[in-house]
């Protein structure tokens, strides 16, 4: 049975339409996540020496976790290291703008916070920064989502979103789990 | 080939080109104009700046004022793995290292780095980076131990590097998988696989040979049982805190006392020391 030129052309047009629909779906997904879910690429380029991270002022152990800064902004600082997050649990208030600042002394890590728009890579030498508002209260899982070594699958932390009235900073403005 | 069929798909050459160009134009508008402008509004960025930032013309400029931190550093260890330190550990003064080890370390840790007393750790085959960091931490008080603090008091950084490299020269205890060292499958699982639900990475993900993890990770194979258990307990209680970013304190606090004992027994039972020469 011979296939005519017009049969081939019709088949090609059908496949082209399928490709067109796939492209349209991808565009729609990008627009939806970008505008409705507020997912956007990082806008902050900030370098830090990974060799001396533990000697730095900002990412010293005692400064990690959530702190209400003197000017009232809420900042959560987390260090991702093979194979744990320090601190392993952070507290943030619901319905308030929160700035997450993350960095690593060793290899490339990444995080997402389940059910939120927080999703970023953590690259040695850079500070990854995410501004967000947590709306759901409860313990949210924050796994490492960038393969970082043999212990990668055991690397996760908890983001505890609490109602504003349960968010009680201490004298220094710090709030920690337990 | 007939003349009719050529005429049949000719219009599609033009139509397909138009469609592809249209898709590229729409994608560029979305990526460089629509999304940046809409998203920039919530960050307080005007439309023109938003487009410039999307095009990479204002790269590095923060969209929102950065939080500043006035906190002063309180490092748990002063060791930083700079190129100089690493180079010194790779190219030590061997004669200096063996002299210092014989005069200072041998009485407790053994002339070959195999300690005669269960309370003192073996040094033979230990990683040079691990020994260097601990010596440095003893000296600076990051790790508290009166005996070691007084021993390392007079040593400078280069002497510590030479000693560390000297002991690292001995071969490591090798794990022979055919030798059963524990009958408890839960401990083998903890060492080799970790426990995800408890957030416990496998011990071997850092302490295994060539496993990765921080450069200062010590070799545990063949180490003294008493020493390993004592260190895990010290990490768990927070008495020892020179593990940068809580790496071991977080893990040790999650371990039960029997797990600590069994893990110490597991690692103490691995391998024998052999001299290279």
Interface residues (C-beta under 8 A of the other chain):
Chain A: X4 X5 X6 X9 X12 X13 X16 X20 X23 X27 X30 X31 X34 X35 X38 X40 X43 X44 X45 X46 X51 X52 X54 X55 X56 X57 X58 X60 X61 X62 X63 X69 X70 X73 X75 X77 X79 X81 X82 X83 X84 X86 X87 X88 X99 X101 X105 X106 X107 X129 X131 X149 X150 X151 X153 X154 X155 X156
Chain B: X2 X4 X5 X8 X9 X12 X16 X19 X23 X26 X27 X30 X34 X35 X38 X39 X42 X43 X53 X59 X60 X62 X63 X64 X66 X67 X68 X69 X70 X71 X72 X73 X74 X75 X76 X77 X78 X80 X81 X82 X194 X195 X196 X199 X200 X201 X202 X204 X205 X206 X208 X211 X212 X213 X214 X244 X245 X246 X247 X250 X251
